[in-house]
Amino acid sequence: MVLHTRHAGETCVIHYDDNDVLILLITHNKSLTKCYMKEGRGTTTRIIDLSLVVNNLEMQRNPDINKNCFMNVLIGVNAPIRL
């Protein structure tokens, strides 16, 4: 999905219902073109600019943490633990 988004062209809208997709897009944001996320179903949908989400997350991080490391660690934090 991320590879397709990278090669889709100037603008891409991805409809997702799973947080895993959101985390992947946030993590790979620096390699994507203008990307939007569409969430919800029926009349309760909305389109969100991915870069706004990434910028908001970057503003909340501790300044001592490298920005790229912060974004990459999101995949590990989001991964479910199965026993």
C-alpha positions as CSV (number, residue, x, y, z in Angstrom):
1,M,0.0,0.0,0.0
2,V,2.8,2.4,0.9
3,L,4.6,1.5,-2.4
4,H,1.5,2.2,-4.4
5,T,1.0,5.5,-2.7
6,R,4.5,6.5,-3.5
7,H,4.0,5.8,-7.2
8,A,0.4,7.1,-7.4
9,G,1.3,10.6,-8.5
10,E,0.9,14.0,-7.0
11,T,-2.1,13.5,-4.6
12,C,-3.4,10.3,-3.1
13,V,-6.4,9.7,-0.8
14,I,-6.4,6.5,1.2
15,H,-9.5,5.2,2.8
16,Y,-8.7,3.3,6.0
17,D,-10.6,1.6,8.8
18,D,-7.6,0.3,10.7
19,N,-5.0,2.1,12.9
20,D,-2.2,0.0,11.4
21,V,-2.7,1.8,8.0
22,L,-2.6,5.1,9.8
23,I,0.7,4.3,11.5
24,L,2.3,3.0,8.3
25,L,1.3,6.2,6.5
26,I,2.6,8.4,9.3
27,T,5.9,6.5,9.5
28,H,6.5,6.7,5.7
29,N,5.2,10.3,5.3
30,K,8.6,11.7,4.3
31,S,8.7,9.5,1.2
32,L,5.1,10.2,0.1
33,T,3.7,12.9,-2.1
34,K,0.6,14.9,-0.9
35,C,-1.4,12.2,0.9
36,Y,-4.8,12.4,2.5
37,M,-6.6,9.9,4.7
38,K,-10.3,9.3,4.5
39,E,-11.9,7.7,7.5
40,G,-15.4,6.7,8.5
41,R,-18.3,5.2,6.6
42,G,-21.5,6.5,5.0
43,T,-22.3,10.1,6.0
44,T,-19.7,10.3,8.7
45,T,-16.6,10.4,6.7
46,R,-13.8,13.0,6.7
47,I,-10.6,13.6,4.8
48,I,-7.5,14.5,6.8
49,D,-4.3,15.9,5.5
50,L,-1.6,13.4,6.6
51,S,1.1,16.2,6.9
52,L,-1.0,17.9,9.5
53,V,-1.1,14.8,11.6
54,V,2.6,14.3,11.3
55,N,3.3,17.9,12.1
56,N,1.1,17.7,15.2
57,L,2.9,14.6,16.4
58,E,6.3,16.2,15.8
59,M,5.3,19.2,17.9
60,Q,4.4,16.9,20.8
61,R,7.7,15.0,20.9
62,N,10.5,15.7,23.3
63,P,13.1,18.0,21.6
64,D,15.9,15.6,22.8
65,I,14.4,12.8,20.6
66,N,15.4,12.7,16.9
67,K,12.4,13.4,14.6
68,N,13.1,10.4,12.3
69,C,13.6,8.0,15.2
70,F,10.4,9.2,16.8
71,M,8.4,8.5,13.6
72,N,10.0,5.1,13.0
73,V,9.4,3.9,16.5
74,L,5.6,4.3,16.1
75,I,5.5,1.0,14.2
76,G,7.0,-0.9,17.1
77,V,4.8,0.8,19.7
78,N,1.7,0.0,17.7
79,A,2.6,-3.6,17.1
80,P,0.3,-6.0,19.0
81,I,1.9,-8.4,21.5
82,R,0.7,-11.9,21.0
83,L,1.4,-14.6,23.5
